[in-house]
């Protein structure tokens, strides 16, 4: 599983960061960014899905592999 943030849609609510700080960070402009390559480590899949489900802008994208 991989996770990404659509920077065109992200409005900086940072719910993804609040729910899954292991997967997301915030840049200097308050926009969410993915940590590393976006590869979701085993055991964090549910957090990735929760972050995607709670994004009001639908900016968090999950790619099942």
C-alpha positions in Angstrom: 0.0 0.0 0.0 1.2 3.5 -0.8 -0.2 6.8 0.3 0.1 10.2 -1.4 -1.2 13.8 -1.0 -2.8 15.6 -3.9 -1.2 19.0 -3.4 -3.8 20.6 -5.7 -6.6 19.6 -3.3 -4.9 19.9 0.1 -6.1 22.9 2.0 -3.9 22.4 5.1 -6.5 21.0 7.5 -3.8 18.4 8.5 -6.2 15.8 9.8 -4.0 13.2 8.1 -1.0 14.4 10.2 -3.1 14.4 13.4 -4.4 10.9 12.7 -1.2 9.3 11.3 1.9 11.3 12.2 4.0 8.2 11.2 2.9 8.6 7.6 2.4 12.4 7.2 4.2 15.6 8.1 3.5 19.3 7.5 5.6 21.6 5.3 6.6 25.2 6.0 3.4 26.4 4.4 1.1 24.2 6.5 0.4 21.7 3.7 0.5 18.0 4.3 3.3 15.9 2.9 4.0 12.2 2.9 7.0 11.0 4.9 9.5 9.1 2.7 8.3 7.3 -0.4 4.7 7.0 0.8 5.1 3.2 1.3 2.9 2.3 4.3 4.7 0.0 6.7 2.9 -3.2 7.9 0.5 -2.4 10.7 -0.2 1.2 9.7 -2.7 0.4 6.9 -5.7 1.2 9.1 -4.2 4.6 10.0 -3.6 5.3 6.3 -7.2 4.5 5.5 -8.5 6.6 8.5 -6.5 9.6 7.3 -7.9 9.3 3.8 -11.4 8.9 5.1 -11.1 12.0 7.3 -9.6 14.4 4.7 -12.3 17.0 4.0 -10.7 17.7 0.6 -10.2 14.1 -0.4 -6.5 15.0 -0.9 -5.1 11.8 0.6 -4.9 9.1 -2.0 -4.3 5.4 -1.2 -2.9 3.0 -3.8 -3.4 -0.6 -3.0 -0.6 -2.7 -4.4 
